[in-house]
Amino acid sequence: MEDNAYILKHKDKDVAIFNVEKGSKNVKYIEILDNVFSPVNSKESGISQIVSFNSWLNDRCISDSRDGVERIKVKYGLNNMKELMYMMHGLSLSDCYWIEKISSNNKWKDINLYDNEYSDLIGRMLFDKKIKLVNNIGDYGLRTPEVATGGSLRKYWHYNESNKLSYLIKGSSKPYFQEPFNEYFASLLINELKYNNADYVLDKRGNEYVSVCPCFCSKDKELINGVDIVRKYGIEKNYNGFITLSEKKGCAYIKDELNKMIALDYIIDNIDRHWYNFGILRNTDTGKWIGLAPLYDNGYSLWNNDFVDSRIVSESMSFADSNEACIKMIDINKYIKKLPNLIEIFDVAFEKYDNKEMKGYEERKNRKCSLRNGLIERNVIIEKYLQENMKINNNVKNRNNKSNNNK
């Protein structure tokens, strides 16, 4: 029994004791020890808690669908990637949770990834199939964030020895290999709008362009994504539910930050703002909410891997079926006083997109022109909406002034 008995810790706090099934590594028993840092709702019944905790662990673990995972499983005889996650303590660079066998006695100060160097070998083996798999994965240390980093796109964490910081390296996908350029475009735009930015830049790994983003979490502040918020607090998965909880947590100003996110997604045609791709920052000692996390994961925008057509309704996964519907929930003119020059930003961000020496040139050589023309058309649509909304606001303001003068 002890071999399958674990404890979930948050820093050095004991959060939950749980047992897992030998093969599947699914949780079959859990006891919550700390309500503040429990990732699931402590008011749930036993079976519901087990289901929720299994869901949380599955979300924490690297997806089996990520390119490169299958060869890792085959090489090391893994039934699933949760086996590797438990072996490597479930350590992440998004929060301060970790997993320990009941019989072990590690300390947070010795094992955490914020203070201690780690190897990026496992990450690079997952990212690049050209990198040879080592015979014994345990020889390279049991500290890595890779197996507790979600998402289907290829990525890995790199520890920079010179400045002691971690950076997330994200790749691209066929047919257009566009995601790193989209991240860079969005990052430049966010800076122009003066929103809270995760700061992506463009870089190269071999013959492939990648996006690079510094870790915005630390041992003092951690990310709790939207899905985890719903799981822990049992709120309705909608705009009002998120705002109401934020107000209860003393963060009423999160509403403005959330509205800025909605405005950004409308501009860049972001179709991937599901509830894993936004969240709050939390104090890791007190559990107090700090504010909305910097805007991250903007790669599935600008018609990514799709036909370029500015007339197509932009799908949304956040608070409505489309970004056009989401934008009507806010006063866009409050958050965009003047639309930045999208074409100038595009020309900077996509300058190297049609580089002949890089991966996927044949697929990309005509794509850049199509994207630029589509953005020109979308710019006109956005400007028109801004003007129409401003006109409506002015009419409402004039009616209110007249009504006040007649009293």
C-alpha positions in Angstrom: 0.0 0.0 0.0 2.8 2.4 0.9 4.3 2.3 -2.6 1.0 3.8 -3.9 0.5 6.2 -1.1 1.4 9.9 -1.7 1.1 13.3 -0.2 0.3 16.5 -2.1 2.3 19.3 -0.7 2.3 23.1 -1.2 5.7 24.3 -0.3 6.2 22.5 3.0 2.4 22.3 3.8 0.7 19.0 3.7 -2.3 19.5 1.5 -3.8 16.0 0.9 -3.0 12.4 1.4 -4.0 10.1 -1.4 -3.6 6.5 -2.7 -3.5 5.5 -6.4 -4.1 2.4 -8.3 -1.0 0.6 -9.3 -1.3 0.6 -13.1 -3.5 3.5 -14.1 -2.2 5.8 -11.2 -5.7 7.0 -10.8 -6.6 8.2 -7.3 -8.8 5.8 -5.2 -8.7 7.5 -1.8 -8.0 11.1 -0.7 -8.1 13.0 2.5 -7.9 16.8 2.4 -5.6 18.3 5.1 -5.5 22.0 4.1 -8.6 23.7 2.9 -6.8 27.0 1.8 -4.5 25.3 -0.7 -6.6 22.3 -1.6 -6.9 22.3 -5.4 -10.4 20.8 -5.1 -13.6 21.9 -3.2 -13.2 20.7 0.4 -17.1 20.7 0.7 -17.5 18.0 -1.9 -18.5 14.5 -0.9 -15.8 11.7 -0.9 -16.5 10.3 -4.4 -16.8 13.8 -5.9 -13.5 14.8 -4.3 -11.8 11.8 -5.8 -13.2 12.6 -9.3 -12.2 16.2 -9.0 -8.7 15.4 -7.7 -8.2 12.9 -10.5 -9.2 15.6 -12.9 -6.7 18.0 -11.4 -3.9 15.5 -11.6 -4.8 14.6 -15.2 -4.7 18.3 -16.1 -1.4 18.8 -14.4 0.2 16.0 -16.3 1.7 16.4 -19.8 -0.9 15.5 -22.4 -0.5 12.0 -24.1 -1.5 13.8 -27.3 1.6 16.0 -27.3 4.0 15.2 -30.2 7.0 13.3 -28.8 5.2 11.8 -25.8 4.6 8.4 -27.3 8.3 7.6 -28.0 9.1 8.5 -24.4 6.4 6.1 -23.1 7.7 3.3 -25.4 11.4 3.9 -24.5 10.9 3.8 -20.8 8.1 1.3 -20.6 5.5 3.8 -19.2 1.8 2.9 -19.1 1.0 6.6 -19.0 2.8 9.9 -18.3 1.5 10.1 -14.7 4.0 7.5 -13.8 6.8 9.9 -14.8 5.0 12.8 -13.2 4.9 11.0 -9.8 8.6 10.0 -10.3 9.5 13.6 -10.8 7.4 14.9 -7.9 4.8 16.7 -10.1 6.9 19.8 -9.9 5.8 22.8 -12.0 6.9 26.3 -12.8 3.3 27.6 -12.5 2.7 26.9 -8.8 4.2 25.5 -5.6 2.5 22.1 -5.5 4.5 18.9 -5.5 4.0 15.2 -4.9 5.9 13.1 -2.4 5.7 9.4 -1.4 4.5 9.1 2.2 7.7 7.3 3.1 10.0 10.1 1.7 11.3 13.2 3.5 12.2 15.8 1.0 12.1 19.5 1.7 10.7 22.3 -0.5 13.9 24.3 -0.3 15.9 21.4 -1.7 13.5 20.3 -4.4 11.7 23.3 -5.8 12.4 24.5 -9.4 12.6 28.2 -8.5 15.7 28.0 -6.4 17.3 24.9 -7.8 18.8 24.2 -11.2 17.2 21.5 -13.3 18.0 19.7 -16.5 16.1 20.5 -19.7 17.1 17.2 -21.4 13.7 15.6 -21.0 12.1 18.7 -22.4 14.4 18.8 -25.4 13.8 15.0 -26.0 10.1 15.7 -26.1 10.5 18.8 -28.2 12.9 17.5 -30.9 12.8 14.0 -32.2 16.3 14.3 -33.5 17.6 14.3 -29.9 18.6 10.8 -28.9 16.7 9.3 -25.9 19.0 8.5 -23.0 19.0 4.9 -21.7 18.3 5.8 -18.0 16.1 8.9 -17.5 16.9 8.9 -13.8 20.6 9.7 -14.4 19.6 13.2 -15.3 17.9 14.1 -12.0 14.3 13.8 -10.9 13.6 17.6 -11.1 12.0 18.8 -14.3 8.9 20.9 -15.0 8.2 19.2 -18.3 5.8 16.5 -17.1 3.7 19.0 -15.3 3.3 21.5 -18.2 0.0 21.2 -20.1 -1.0 21.9 -23.7 -0.7 20.0 -26.9 1.8 22.3 -28.7 5.5 21.2 -28.4 7.3 23.1 -25.6 9.9 22.9 -23.0 11.4 24.9 -20.1 15.0 26.1 -20.2 16.9 27.2 -17.2 19.3 30.1 -17.9 22.3 29.7 -15.7 23.5 33.3 -16.2 20.4 35.1 -14.8 18.9 32.1 -12.9 15.6 32.4 -14.7 13.4 29.9 -16.5 12.0 30.4 -20.0 9.2 28.6 -21.8 10.2 27.7 -25.3 7.2 26.9 -27.6 7.3 25.5 -31.1 4.8 25.6 -34.0 2.5 23.3 -35.9 1.8 22.4 -39.5 0.9 23.5 -42.0 1.9 27.2 -41.5 4.2 27.1 -38.4 2.6 30.4 -37.4 2.2 30.2 -33.6 5.5 31.8 -32.5 4.9 34.8 -34.8 1.3 35.2 -33.4 2.7 35.2 -29.9 5.2 37.9 -30.8 2.6 39.9 -32.6 0.2 39.7 -29.7 3.0 40.6 -27.2 4.0 43.7 -29.2 0.3 44.7 -29.4 -0.3 44.2 -25.7 2.7 46.5 -24.9 1.2 49.1 -27.2 -2.1 48.9 -25.4 -0.3 49.0 -22.0 -2.0 45.8 -20.8 -0.3 43.2 -18.5 1.9 41.2 -20.7 3.7 37.8 -20.4 6.4 39.2 -22.9 7.0 36.8 -25.7 9.9 37.2 -28.1 10.8 35.4 -31.3 13.9 33.1 -31.4 15.2 30.1 -33.3 16.0 26.5 -32.4 17.7 24.7 -35.2 15.7 25.4 -38.4 12.5 26.3 -36.5 11.2 29.6 -35.1 10.0 29.4 -31.5 8.5 31.8 -29.0 10.3 32.4 -25.8 8.6 33.7 -22.6 10.1 34.2 -19.1 8.4 32.4 -16.3 6.0 34.9 -14.6 5.5 32.8 -11.5 7.8 32.4 -8.5 8.0 30.9 -5.1 6.0 33.9 -3.9 3.2 34.0 -6.5 1.6 31.2 -8.5 -0.9 30.8 -11.4 -4.4 29.3 -10.7 -6.0 28.9 -14.1 -9.7 29.4 -14.8 -10.5 25.6 -14.8 -8.8 25.2 -11.4 -10.8 28.1 -10.1 -14.1 26.5 -11.2 -13.0 23.2 -9.7 -12.0 24.7 -6.3 -14.8 27.2 -5.8 -17.6 25.6 -7.7 -18.6 28.8 -9.5 -20.6 29.0 -12.7 -18.3 28.9 -15.7 -19.2 32.3 -17.1 -18.2 36.0 -17.0 -20.4 36.9 -14.0 -19.4 33.9 -12.0 -15.7 34.8 -12.4 -16.2 38.5 -11.6 -18.4 37.8 -8.6 -15.8 35.5 -7.1 -13.0 38.0 -7.8 -15.0 40.7 -5.9 -15.4 38.3 -2.9 -11.7 37.7 -3.0 -11.0 41.5 -2.7 -10.0 41.8 -6.3 -12.8 43.8 -7.9 -10.2 45.4 -10.2 -9.8 42.0 -12.0 -12.9 43.0 -14.0 -11.0 45.7 -15.9 -8.1 43.3 -16.5 -10.5 40.6 -17.8 -12.2 43.2 -20.1 -8.8 44.0 -21.5 -8.3 40.3 -22.3 -11.6 40.3 -24.1 -10.6 43.4 -26.1 -7.3 41.8 -27.1 -8.9 38.5 -28.2 -11.4 40.5 -30.4 -8.6 42.4 -32.1 -6.3 39.4 -32.8 -9.0 36.8 -33.5 -8.0 34.5 -30.7 -10.0 31.3 -30.9 -8.2 29.5 -28.0 -9.0 31.5 -24.9 -10.4 28.5 -23.1 -10.3 28.5 -19.3 -6.8 27.0 -19.0 -5.5 30.0 -20.9 -6.2 32.7 -18.3 -6.3 32.8 -14.6 -5.3 34.6 -11.4 -2.0 35.0 -9.5 -2.1 34.0 -5.9 0.2 34.6 -2.9 1.9 31.3 -2.2 2.1 31.9 1.6 -1.3 33.3 2.4 -3.5 32.1 -0.5 -4.7 35.7 -1.2 -5.5 36.6 -4.7 -3.1 39.2 -6.3 -4.8 39.9 -9.6 -5.3 38.5 -13.1 -2.3 36.8 -14.6 -0.4 38.4 -17.5 -2.0 37.7 -20.8 -0.4 34.4 -22.1 -1.0 31.8 -24.8 -2.1 33.9 -27.7 -0.7 31.7 -30.4 -3.9 30.5 -31.9 -4.9 33.8 -33.3 -4.7 35.6 -36.7 -6.5 32.7 -38.5 -3.9 30.2 -37.2 -3.9 27.1 -39.4 -7.1 28.3 -41.1 -8.3 30.1 -44.2 -7.8 33.9 -44.0 -11.1 35.7 -44.1 -11.9 38.7 -42.1 -15.6 38.2 -42.5 -15.6 34.8 -40.7 -17.1 35.1 -37.2 -14.2 34.7 -34.7 -15.0 31.8 -32.4 -14.4 32.1 -28.6 -14.0 29.7 -25.8 -14.1 32.1 -22.9 -17.5 33.8 -22.2 -19.6 33.4 -25.4 -19.6 31.6 -28.7 -17.7 34.3 -30.5 -15.3 37.2 -29.8 -17.8 39.4 -31.5 -20.4 38.4 -28.8 -17.8 38.8 -26.0 -16.8 42.3 -27.1 -20.5 43.4 -26.7 -20.2 42.5 -23.0 -17.8 45.4 -22.4 -17.3 49.1 -23.3 -14.4 48.6 -25.8 -13.7 52.4 -25.9 -12.8 52.3 -22.3 -10.0 49.8 -23.0 -8.9 51.0 -26.4 -8.6 54.7 -26.6 -6.8 54.5 -29.9 -6.2 51.4 -32.0 -2.5 50.8 -32.4 -1.2 50.5 -36.0 -1.8 46.8 -36.5 0.0 46.7 -39.8 3.2 48.2 -38.5 3.1 45.7 -35.6 2.5 42.8 -38.0 5.4 43.9 -40.3 7.8 43.8 -37.3 6.4 40.5 -35.8 6.3 38.7 -39.2 9.4 40.1 -40.8 11.2 36.7 -40.8 8.1 34.6 -41.4 9.0 33.9 -45.1 12.6 33.0 -44.4 13.6 30.5 -47.0 16.0 28.7 -44.7 13.5 27.9 -42.1 11.1 24.9 -41.6 7.9 25.0 -43.7 8.9 27.6 -46.3 6.8 26.1 -49.1 3.7 26.4 -46.9 4.5 29.8 -45.6 5.7 31.7 -48.7 2.3 33.0 -49.8 0.8 33.0 -46.3 2.4 36.2 -45.1 0.7 38.3 -47.8 -2.7 36.7 -47.1 -2.3 37.4 -43.4 -1.3 41.0 -44.0 -4.3 41.6 -46.3 -6.7 39.9 -43.9 -5.4 42.1 -41.1 -5.9 45.3 -43.2 -9.5 44.2 -43.7 -9.9 43.3 -40.0 -8.4 46.7 -39.0 -11.2 48.4 -40.9 -13.9 46.3 -39.2 -12.4 47.1 -35.7 -12.1 50.8 -36.4 -15.8 50.9 -37.5 -16.9 49.1 -34.4 -15.0 51.5 -32.2 -16.6 54.5 -33.9 -20.1 53.0 -33.7 -19.6 52.2 -30.0 -18.3 55.7 -29.3 -21.4 57.1 -31.1 -23.7 55.0 -28.9 -21.9 56.1 -25.8 -22.1 59.7 -26.7 -25.9 59.4 -27.5 -26.5 57.8 -24.1 -24.4 60.5 -22.4 -26.4 63.3 -24.1 -29.7 61.7 -23.2 -28.6 61.4 -19.5 -27.4 65.1 -19.5 -30.8 66.2 -20.9 -32.6 64.1 -18.4 -30.6 65.6 -15.5 -31.2 69.2 -16.8 -34.9 68.7 -16.9 -35.1 67.6 -13.2 
